[in-house]
Amino acid sequence: WVVWSGCFLLTLGCYLLFFMSHQRLWIIVENKKGEYIVNMAGTSNKNMLSFTEVFDQIHQELKKIGKSIP
């Protein structure tokens, strides 16, 4: 059972390494003179097209929220 569990963990690790995309998203909110400024940045090591779409969706949602705040 030790060998089979090691084989399973090795297979799982290879799957995570080769088929999963590592993505990072940073959102920084700053208060300058009573006005909030939001900065966004992100990176992905694979599938940049999909990451760009998700990044743009988050950006649009933040814009909607920003317009609704008095």
C-alpha positions as CSV (number, residue, x, y, z in Angstrom):
1,W,0.0,0.0,0.0
2,V,3.0,2.3,0.5
3,V,4.1,1.9,-3.1
4,W,0.6,2.5,-4.5
5,S,0.0,5.6,-2.4
6,G,3.4,7.0,-3.5
7,C,2.4,6.2,-7.1
8,F,-0.9,8.0,-6.6
9,L,0.8,11.1,-5.1
10,L,3.3,11.2,-7.9
11,T,0.5,11.0,-10.6
12,L,-1.4,13.7,-8.8
13,G,1.6,15.9,-8.6
14,C,2.3,15.5,-12.4
15,Y,-1.3,16.4,-13.1
16,L,-1.1,19.5,-11.1
17,L,2.2,20.5,-12.6
18,F,1.2,20.0,-16.3
19,F,-2.5,20.7,-16.5
20,M,-3.3,23.4,-13.9
21,S,-2.6,27.0,-14.6
22,H,-0.9,29.1,-11.9
23,Q,-2.5,32.5,-11.7
24,R,-2.0,35.5,-9.5
25,L,-4.2,38.6,-9.1
26,W,-3.4,41.6,-7.1
27,I,-5.9,44.3,-6.2
28,I,-4.7,47.3,-4.2
29,V,-7.1,49.9,-2.8
30,E,-5.7,53.3,-1.8
31,N,-7.4,56.2,-0.1
32,K,-6.0,59.5,-1.4
33,K,-7.6,62.7,-0.2
34,G,-11.0,61.0,0.4
35,E,-11.0,59.3,-3.0
36,Y,-10.4,55.6,-3.4
37,I,-8.0,54.5,-6.2
38,V,-8.0,50.8,-7.2
39,N,-5.0,49.3,-8.9
40,M,-5.1,45.8,-10.5
41,A,-2.4,43.6,-11.7
42,G,-2.2,39.9,-12.6
43,T,-0.1,37.2,-14.1
44,S,-0.5,33.7,-15.4
45,N,2.0,31.1,-16.6
46,K,-0.4,29.4,-19.0
47,N,-3.6,30.2,-20.9
48,M,-3.2,33.9,-21.0
49,L,-6.3,34.4,-23.2
50,S,-8.6,32.8,-20.5
51,F,-6.8,34.8,-17.7
52,T,-7.3,38.0,-19.7
53,E,-11.0,37.4,-20.0
54,V,-11.4,36.7,-16.2
55,F,-9.2,39.8,-15.5
56,D,-11.5,42.0,-17.7
57,Q,-14.6,40.6,-16.0
58,I,-13.3,41.4,-12.6
59,H,-12.3,44.9,-13.8
60,Q,-15.8,45.5,-15.2
61,E,-17.5,44.4,-12.0
62,L,-15.3,46.7,-9.9
63,K,-16.2,49.6,-12.2
64,K,-19.9,48.8,-11.7
65,I,-19.4,48.7,-7.9
66,G,-17.4,52.0,-8.0
67,K,-20.2,53.8,-9.9
68,S,-22.8,52.7,-7.4
69,I,-20.9,54.1,-4.4
70,P,-21.9,57.7,-3.7
